[in-house]
Amino acid sequence: MDRMYRVLGFWTGIFAVMFLVGDMYTASLLFFGQTGFFLLLSYLKLSERMYIYIFGAYLTIFFAGFTYYTTFLMVPGAGH
């Protein structure tokens, strides 16, 4: 299970670099933070149950934040 967190760290790192290349600095910093978080967790040698609990908490926080952003902060049609 710890290897899957390294895989998550790898992919969030790839996204962070792509955001950085695309001049999207805020998203890049967010993904670099997630990369560090996932890599740190992967070397803690926790139990599989604890890794699942942490991932569930991560998804809950993400969905709550994403819902808040899309409901209250995102301006419809601003991408045009």
Residue frames as a rotation matrix with the C-alpha (Angstrom) as fourth column:
MET 1
0.567 0.824 0.000 0.00
0.824 -0.567 0.000 0.00
0.000 0.000 -1.000 0.00
ASP 2
0.327 -0.515 -0.792 2.89
0.218 -0.775 0.594 2.38
-0.920 -0.367 -0.141 0.64
ARG 3
-0.692 -0.597 0.407 3.95
0.503 0.006 0.864 1.97
-0.519 0.802 0.296 -2.99
MET 4
0.036 0.783 0.621 0.59
0.973 -0.170 0.157 3.26
0.228 0.599 -0.768 -4.17
TYR 5
0.779 0.165 -0.605 1.24
0.391 -0.883 0.261 6.49
-0.491 -0.440 -0.752 -2.26
ARG 6
-0.314 -0.920 -0.236 4.55
0.150 -0.294 0.944 6.76
-0.938 0.261 0.230 -4.12
VAL 7
-0.540 0.229 0.810 2.60
0.841 0.164 0.515 6.31
-0.016 0.960 -0.281 -7.36
LEU 8
0.612 0.791 -0.028 0.21
0.791 -0.610 0.047 9.08
0.020 -0.051 -0.999 -6.27
GLY 9
0.414 -0.562 -0.716 3.22
0.164 -0.727 0.667 11.24
-0.895 -0.394 -0.209 -5.45
PHE 10
-0.624 -0.656 0.424 4.70
0.497 0.086 0.864 10.57
-0.603 0.750 0.272 -8.87
TRP 11
-0.224 0.607 0.762 1.53
0.937 -0.080 0.339 11.54
0.267 0.790 -0.551 -10.74
THR 12
0.803 0.473 -0.363 0.84
0.562 -0.803 0.197 14.62
-0.198 -0.362 -0.911 -8.65
GLY 13
0.004 -0.892 -0.453 4.46
0.214 -0.441 0.871 15.60
-0.977 -0.101 0.189 -9.28
ILE 14
-0.643 -0.163 0.748 3.93
0.744 0.097 0.661 15.22
-0.181 0.982 0.059 -13.03
PHE 15
0.369 0.860 0.352 0.81
0.879 -0.447 0.169 17.39
0.303 0.247 -0.921 -12.82
ALA 16
0.637 -0.176 -0.751 2.69
0.401 -0.756 0.518 19.97
-0.659 -0.630 -0.411 -10.74
VAL 17
-0.490 -0.871 -0.039 5.43
0.350 -0.237 0.906 20.26
-0.799 0.430 0.421 -13.35
MET 18
-0.457 0.391 0.799 2.87
0.866 -0.010 0.500 20.56
0.203 0.920 -0.334 -16.15
PHE 19
0.689 0.701 -0.184 1.03
0.724 -0.659 0.203 23.30
0.021 -0.273 -0.962 -14.24
LEU 20
0.260 -0.693 -0.672 4.35
0.295 -0.606 0.739 25.07
-0.920 -0.390 0.047 -13.68
VAL 21
-0.723 -0.519 0.455 5.22
0.551 -0.035 0.834 24.91
-0.417 0.854 0.312 -17.38
GLY 22
-0.188 0.764 0.617 1.74
0.864 -0.170 0.474 26.24
0.467 0.622 -0.629 -18.19
ASP 23
-0.794 -0.242 0.558 2.24
0.018 -0.926 -0.376 29.29
0.608 -0.288 0.740 -15.90
MET 24
0.412 0.909 0.061 -0.45
-0.164 0.008 0.986 28.09
0.897 -0.416 0.152 -13.49
TYR 25
-0.497 -0.849 0.182 1.55
-0.293 -0.033 -0.955 28.77
0.817 -0.528 -0.232 -10.34
THR 26
-0.200 0.487 0.850 -1.19
-0.980 -0.088 -0.180 28.37
-0.013 -0.869 0.495 -7.74
ALA 27
0.844 0.518 -0.141 -2.22
-0.529 0.846 -0.060 24.95
0.089 0.125 0.988 -9.02
SER 28
0.283 -0.838 -0.467 1.44
-0.100 0.459 -0.883 24.00
0.954 0.297 0.046 -9.30
LEU 29
-0.583 -0.493 0.646 2.09
-0.645 -0.202 -0.737 24.83
0.494 -0.846 -0.200 -5.65
LEU 30
0.275 0.782 0.559 -1.00
-0.943 0.332 0.000 22.90
-0.186 -0.528 0.829 -4.60
PHE 31
0.909 0.092 -0.406 0.16
-0.242 0.911 -0.335 19.81
0.339 0.403 0.850 -6.48
PHE 32
-0.127 -0.986 -0.108 3.75
-0.224 0.134 -0.965 20.10
0.966 -0.098 -0.238 -5.24
GLY 33
-0.380 0.078 0.922 2.31
-0.920 -0.135 -0.368 20.14
0.095 -0.988 0.123 -1.71
GLN 34
0.702 0.686 0.191 0.28
-0.691 0.721 -0.052 17.03
-0.174 -0.095 0.980 -2.44
THR 35
0.543 -0.593 -0.595 3.36
-0.169 0.616 -0.769 15.36
0.823 0.518 0.234 -3.90
GLY 36
-0.507 -0.772 0.385 5.32
-0.510 -0.092 -0.855 16.01
0.695 -0.630 -0.347 -0.72
PHE 37
-0.032 0.613 0.790 2.40
-0.982 0.128 -0.139 14.82
-0.186 -0.780 0.598 1.41
PHE 38
0.876 0.418 -0.243 2.04
-0.470 0.854 -0.224 11.55
0.114 0.310 0.944 -0.50
LEU 39
0.235 -0.866 -0.442 5.77
-0.108 0.428 -0.897 10.84
0.966 0.259 0.007 -0.54
LEU 40
-0.515 -0.374 0.771 6.03
-0.765 -0.205 -0.610 11.55
0.386 -0.905 -0.180 3.19
LEU 41
0.328 0.742 0.584 3.16
-0.895 0.442 -0.059 9.18
-0.302 -0.503 0.810 3.92
SER 42
0.763 0.019 -0.646 4.62
-0.403 0.795 -0.453 6.45
0.505 0.606 0.614 1.72
TYR 43
-0.175 -0.932 -0.319 7.72
-0.116 0.341 -0.933 6.14
0.978 -0.126 -0.168 3.89
LEU 44
-0.174 0.160 0.972 5.91
-0.946 -0.301 -0.120 6.01
0.273 -0.940 0.204 7.25
LYS 45
-0.788 -0.132 -0.601 5.23
-0.125 0.991 -0.053 2.23
0.603 0.033 -0.797 6.99
LEU 46
-0.461 0.727 0.508 1.69
-0.848 -0.194 -0.492 2.52
-0.259 -0.659 0.706 8.32
SER 47
-0.580 0.360 0.731 -0.82
0.209 0.933 -0.294 -0.33
-0.787 -0.018 -0.616 8.33
GLU 48
-0.855 0.286 0.432 -2.99
0.458 0.026 0.889 -0.85
0.243 0.958 -0.154 5.27
ARG 49
0.130 0.954 -0.269 -6.06
0.983 -0.089 0.157 0.16
0.126 -0.285 -0.950 7.25
MET 50
0.118 -0.147 -0.982 -4.47
0.481 -0.857 0.186 3.47
-0.869 -0.494 -0.030 8.22
TYR 51
-0.897 -0.439 -0.049 -3.50
0.144 -0.394 0.908 4.18
-0.418 0.807 0.417 4.60
ILE 52
-0.489 0.802 0.344 -7.13
0.738 0.170 0.653 3.60
0.465 0.573 -0.675 3.57
TYR 53
0.341 0.605 -0.719 -8.39
0.894 -0.446 0.049 5.89
-0.291 -0.660 -0.693 6.35
ILE 54
-0.316 -0.549 -0.773 -5.97
0.236 -0.835 0.497 8.64
-0.919 -0.026 0.394 5.30
PHE 55
-0.962 -0.023 0.271 -6.99
0.272 -0.097 0.957 8.29
0.004 0.995 0.100 1.66
GLY 56
-0.092 0.996 0.019 -10.67
0.936 0.080 0.342 8.48
0.339 0.049 -0.939 2.62
ALA 57
0.298 0.130 -0.946 -10.02
0.644 -0.759 0.098 11.65
-0.705 -0.638 -0.310 4.62
TYR 58
-0.723 -0.626 -0.291 -8.05
0.152 -0.556 0.817 13.09
-0.674 0.546 0.497 1.69
LEU 59
-0.748 0.498 0.440 -10.96
0.561 0.119 0.819 12.41
0.355 0.859 -0.368 -0.70
THR 60
0.227 0.867 -0.444 -13.48
0.974 -0.210 0.088 13.90
-0.017 -0.452 -0.892 1.73
ILE 61
0.014 -0.312 -0.950 -11.47
0.357 -0.886 0.296 17.13
-0.934 -0.344 0.099 2.07
PHE 62
-0.919 -0.385 0.082 -10.94
0.190 -0.253 0.949 17.30
-0.344 0.888 0.305 -1.70
PHE 63
-0.460 0.811 0.361 -14.62
0.769 0.162 0.618 16.86
0.443 0.562 -0.698 -2.55
ALA 64
0.380 0.575 -0.724 -15.71
0.851 -0.525 0.030 19.38
-0.363 -0.627 -0.689 0.08
GLY 65
-0.266 -0.581 -0.769 -13.17
0.171 -0.813 0.556 21.93
-0.949 0.017 0.316 -1.20
PHE 66
-0.950 -0.086 0.302 -14.03
0.302 0.006 0.953 21.29
-0.083 0.996 0.020 -4.85
THR 67
-0.098 0.991 0.096 -17.76
0.954 0.066 0.292 21.61
0.283 0.121 -0.952 -4.16
TYR 68
0.320 0.145 -0.936 -17.21
0.606 -0.791 0.084 24.86
-0.728 -0.594 -0.341 -2.25
TYR 69
-0.647 -0.655 -0.391 -15.06
0.091 -0.576 0.813 26.25
-0.757 0.490 0.432 -5.08
THR 70
-0.876 0.294 0.383 -17.48
0.434 0.132 0.891 25.33
0.212 0.946 -0.243 -7.86
THR 71
0.080 0.979 -0.186 -20.52
0.981 -0.044 0.191 26.55
0.179 -0.197 -0.964 -5.91
PHE 72
0.702 0.277 -0.656 -19.29
0.569 -0.773 0.282 29.84
-0.429 -0.571 -0.700 -4.43
LEU 73
0.091 -0.793 -0.603 -16.05
0.012 -0.604 0.797 30.93
-0.996 -0.080 -0.045 -6.12
MET 74
-0.672 -0.391 0.629 -16.02
0.569 0.271 0.776 29.81
-0.474 0.880 0.040 -9.75
VAL 75
-0.246 0.547 -0.800 -17.42
-0.482 -0.785 -0.389 32.33
-0.841 0.289 0.457 -12.20
PRO 76
0.223 0.387 0.895 -19.49
0.514 0.733 -0.445 30.63
-0.828 0.559 -0.036 -14.92
GLY 77
0.831 0.130 0.542 -18.24
0.557 -0.222 -0.800 31.36
0.016 0.966 -0.257 -18.43
ALA 78
0.751 -0.580 -0.316 -15.00
-0.358 -0.759 0.544 32.98
-0.555 -0.295 -0.777 -17.25
GLY 79
0.008 -0.815 0.579 -12.87
0.262 0.561 0.785 30.63
-0.965 0.145 0.218 -19.34
HIS 80
0.605 0.296 0.739 -13.91
0.766 0.039 -0.642 32.12
-0.219 0.954 -0.203 -22.66
